[in-house]
Amino acid sequence: MHTDETSARRGGSGAWLERWEPEDGTFWEQSGKAIARRTLIITTANLTMAFAVWFVVSALVVRLDKVGFDLSTTQLFWLAAMPGLAGGTFRIIHTFLIPLYGSRRVVSLGTASLLIPLVGWFFAVQNPSTPYWVLLLLAFLAGLGGGNFSSFMPSTSLFFPKRLQGTALGVQAGIGNFGVSLVQFLTPWVIGFALVGSAQTTDSGDEIWLQNAVLIWIPPVAFLALVAWLRLRSVPVRANVREQFDIFHEKHTWLMTSLYVMTFGSFSGFAATFPLMIKEVYGGFEDAPDPLSYAFLGPLVGSISRVVAGPLSDRFGGGRLTQISGIGLVLSAIAASFFVQPVSESEFKWFVLSMLFVFFFAGIGNASTFKQIPMIFPPRQAGGVIGWTAAIAAYGPFVFSVAIAAVIAASGSPMPFFLGAAAFYAVNVAINWWYYVRRGAERPC
């Protein structure tokens, strides 16, 4: 039983491996490693598409008012917020899916569901009279991409031994996060020429094809969903929903949730709002910067640091890197707060630089927290905790968008939000040090 052909059995519409023992060195070298690597590659590619769809709205909203949509600043921030609200909600559901239905079915069908918002937005952006409630619904459905994370990542954690989970999860999530940068980087370019559909005329008289921003993702999403269905197998770790609820009796579930909100909540929240903050804070200057020319840099930096921090977490311990992440986030958020009430455009470069540090340290913590969780919990519980923490942190785009919009409306500047975020980060630095890092910590990891 050394190949997945001999160790897999097909049941119904899924394919479940009969034996899976990644901690057994012989099994791992003879058959486990190849299956795990294939699973990592396929699931990571699908996760990249999920992030692209989840954040495509953040790339669209900064253009909508330029092509005839009559939307206020608050309405634009709410459109940016809806994928986060949906992503967190869908992630709660996805948390429990892998032990019920297996990797093959969940990954393939989860990816196929992304076609719904993509096709919807393709038609919506071509008609400025599209009702606002339809735009809100389509923004909410883009959150299907956010939901996939909480089943894709726990699935991957089951395929690798503990000593390699930091690397595997860091690589998968880090490359998956590149979907955010891809959608924000490609949108300004791809909307500049005709593919399918009619052009829109901007307020400056230029023609753009905003529907291209979603059209380009439809073929790879459909293809990768098919690949997942044909090539993935499922680990024989089964549990019903009631059995999986045991993670909520553990205080470390809630402590790690707070730490992941600090890291991924910040990454996803600022990724969704960074373009709009640039537009609102610096858009009034004569030579105002194009938000999408800079917005992709933050998620790109955060994704790279997450990939790099995965192996470092395996080597030095997740708790230590989370501590570095938290301290860096405190300092970076405070630094950013000095450049959100600009008196000249020359402050813009310092705002961008401080935000890049926010993304950098958030990316480190995104990887290190997912190294901590498998060290604290047994495999099945670890998968559930990874899914749950990811679900709550996925509300980042919703919370950040709504909160920043409210703070700007009340004070004219997002400065109070940044200072509040820094205080939250400081609390989590203390939590991580006390429970996971200090000498004599309850769960050193």
ABEGO torsion letter per residue (X at the ends): XABAAAABBBBEABBBBABBBAABAAAAAAAAAAAAAAAAAAAAAAAAAAAAAAAAAAAAAAAAAAAGBBBBAAAAAAAAAAAAAAAAAAAAAAAAAAAAAEAAAAAAAAAAAAAAAAAAAAAAAABAABBAAAAAAAAAAAAAAAAAAAAAAAAAAAABBAAAAAAAAAAAAAAAAAAAAAAAAAAAAAAABBBBEBBBBBAAGBBBBAAAAAAAAAAAAAAAAAAAAAABBBBBBBBBAAAAAAAAABAAAAAAAAAAAAAAAAAAAAAAAAAAAAAAAAAABABBBBAAAAAAAAAAAAAAAAAAAAAAAAAAEAAAAAAAAAAAAAAAAAAAAAAABBABAAAAAAAAAAAAAAAAAAAAAAAAAAAAAAAABBAAAAAAAAAAAAAAAAAAAAAAAAAAAAAAAAAGBAAAAAAAAAAAAAAAAAAAAAAAABBGBABBX
